[in-house]
Amino acid sequence: MLDAITALSRGTRLVYTKGLRRYIFLPILVNIFVYAGMLSFVVNRFSGWLDSAMMMVPSWLEWLSWLIWPLFFISLLLVIFFTFTLVTHLIAAPFYGFLAAKVERQATGREPLDDRGLAKTAVDALGRELVKLGYILPRMLILFVISWIPGLNLIAPILWILFSAWIMAITYLDYPMDNNKITFRDMRTRLSQQWWPSLTYGGLIMLVTWIPLANLFLIPGAVAGAVLMWDDHYRGTRDITSHR
């Protein structure tokens, strides 16, 4: 069985081979522009956000400020991480879907089941990203509220980390599944049935996303790695919903 590290390593080597390199330049450019914009925005405002958060700590919890401060810090970083991820994938989704299809053909020798044309694939990819947003944002809001509730906010970073790993699994493994006509609901069920490969791959991608600059060039490899994970862990899982 393919593990997360092997999948990412093989996927990264694969996308930089002759025949696939041409398909990664536009996604990398998208990542560079979004990364630069987000970095500038966050650097200018992060300290203010953190100060505002600490001012909301009730007086009876001031004795825990040594613990609450780093927890708020981690929670804010995770919110920023999610924002960066959502924006980049909303913009780059058509390119990633196309890259995943090319990787599947080269790595497995099989054609994706998707028979849509390039234009319709691009439009549908944006629609699929909006479906993901509809799934992610309400849960993200709940976690954000928990992060501000005294007492409960002590466990918020742990919840954010688990949620981040799950969302990264959904984000990347959805590309090959969408290319093979797996519904969003069915995709989530397949990931739940194979929860350990899902969380380990999502967790690894979460860590990769935090590597400054290197993440820009590893993300296409994460898309390719997701194709390899799909082929090894999820392709044979029984469909539980009708196809699109």
N, C-alpha and C positions, 0 to 999 in steps of 0.2 A: 504493500500500500504506500502511495506517495505521501510524504510528510510535507509540512508547510515550508520548511527551509529548502528542501530539495526542489519543490515546485517553483519557489521564487527564484532560486539560483538558475535552474534550467530555463525558466521563462525569460529571465533577463538575458542570458546568453543567446537565447533563440531570437529575440527581437532585434538584436544587433548583428545578426547574420545577414549575408547577402540575400536579397529578395524580400526581407521584411523591414530593413532599416528605413526605407523610404516612407513607411507608414507611421513612423513615430515622431517625425519632425514637428508636425502641426500640434499634436498633443503636448509635446515638450514646450513649444512656444506659448501655448495657452497657459500651461503651468507657470512659466516664467513671469508672464504679465500679471497673473492673479497673485502669485507669490510676492512679487515686488509691491503691488498695490496694498495687499493685506499687511505686509510687514511694516510699511510706512505708516499705515493707519493705526496699527496696534502699538507701535513704538511711541507714537505721539499721545496716546490716550490710556495706555495700560495702567500707569501709576495712579491716574485719577480714578479709574474704575476700582482699583484695589483699595484706595483710600475711602471711597464711598461705601464699599462693601464693609469695611471694618467699622465705619461709623454707625452701621446698623446693628452691631453686636450689642445686646442688652447689657446693662451694668452688672447684672448678677452672673454674667458669663465672662466678665473681663479677666478673671483669674485664669481662664483657659485661652487667653489670647495667643499664647505661645504655640498652641495647637491649631486654633481657628485660623490664624493668618496663613499658614502654609496650605490648609485645606481650601480656603478661599482662592489662594493662588493657583492651586492645581485645578480647581473647578473652572476658574476663568480661562486657564490655558486650554482646557478641554472644550469649552464653549467656542473659543477661537479656532481650535482644531476642526470642530464640526463645521463652522462657518466656511473656513477655507475649503474643506472637502466638498461641501454641498455646492459651492460656487464653481469650483473647477470642474466637477463632474457634470454639472448642468450644462456648462459651455462645451466641454470636450466629449460628451456622451456619444455623439455620432461617430467621432474618430475612434473612440475606444471600441465601440461595437464593430466597426469595420475591421479594426486591428484584430479583435478576437476571432472574427470569421477567418481572416487570413492565417492566423496562427493555427486554428483548428485544422484547416486544410493541410498545412505543411507538417504539423506535429503528429496528426493522427491518420492522415490519408483519407479522411472522411469529409464530405461536404456537410456544412450545417443544414438543418432541415428548412431553414428560412429561405423562402423563394421570393422575397420582396426585392424590388429594385433599389438602387443606391439612394435615390431621392426619398422614397417612402421609408426606407430604413432610417435615414437621418431624422425625418419627421417623427416617426414612431419612437425613436430613441429619446427624443426630447419629451414625448408624452410619457414614456416609461420613467424618466427621471422625475417628472411631476408626481407620478404615482408613488415613487420612493419618498419624495418630500412629504406627501400626505401621510405616509406611514411614520416617517422619522420625526417631523416637527412636533406633533402632539406629545410624543414620548419624551422628546428633548425638553419641551416646556415643563412637563411634570418633574423631570430631574432638576431643571433649573430652579423651580419653586422649592423642591426639597433642599437644594443647596443653601437656601436662605432661611430655613426653619431651624431655630436653635435646637440642638440635640440631634435631630435627624441629619443635619449637615455634616455631622462627624463621619457618617457612612457614605456621604454623597460621592467622594472621589472614587471609592470602590465601585459604586453603581455606575459612575461615568465610564470607568475603565472597561467594565463588562459590556456596557451598552456600546461603547466605541468599537470593541472587537466584533460584536454582533453586526453593527452597521457596516463596518468595513467588509465583513464577509458578504453581506447582502449587496453592497455596492459593486464589488468586483466579480463575485460569482454569478451575478445577474447577467453580465455581458454574454458569456457563452450560453446561458440558459435561455435568454431572450432570443438569441440567434437560433435556438433549437425549439422555439415555439412553446417554451414552458411558461405558464402564467405566473404572475407575481405571487399569487397565493400559493401555488404549487411549489414555486422556488423556495419560499420561506419554510414550507413543510419539509422539503428535502433537506434543507440546511438543518432544521431541528432534528430530523431523524439521524443525521450525521453530525451531531452537535460538537464533538471533539475536533474533527478536522475543520469544521466551520469556524469555531472560536480560535483555534490555534492559527489558522491562516489569517483570519481577520485581525487577531492580536499582533501577528508579525507585520502585517501591512500597516497597522496603526503605529508601530515602532518605526518602520521605514519612513512613514510620512513625516515623522518628527526629525529626521536627519537633515539639517540645513543643506540646501543646494543639491546634495546627492539624491534627495527624494525626487527631484525633478526628472532625473534620468532613470530612477528605479520604478517609478509608477507604471510606465509601459510594460516593464518586466512583470509587474504585479498582475496586469491584465492577462499577459501570456501565461503566467503561473496559474491564474484562475481557470484558464482553459484546460490546463493539465489536471488540475484538481477536479474539474467537472468530469473529465473523461475517466478519471480513476475512481472517484468516490460517488458521483451523483448521477451519472448517465443511466445506470441500470436501476435506479430507484423507481419504484412503481408510481405512475401518475395517479394523483388523487383528485385532480380536477380536470375538467375538459380543457382542451387546447383553445388557444385564442380563436 
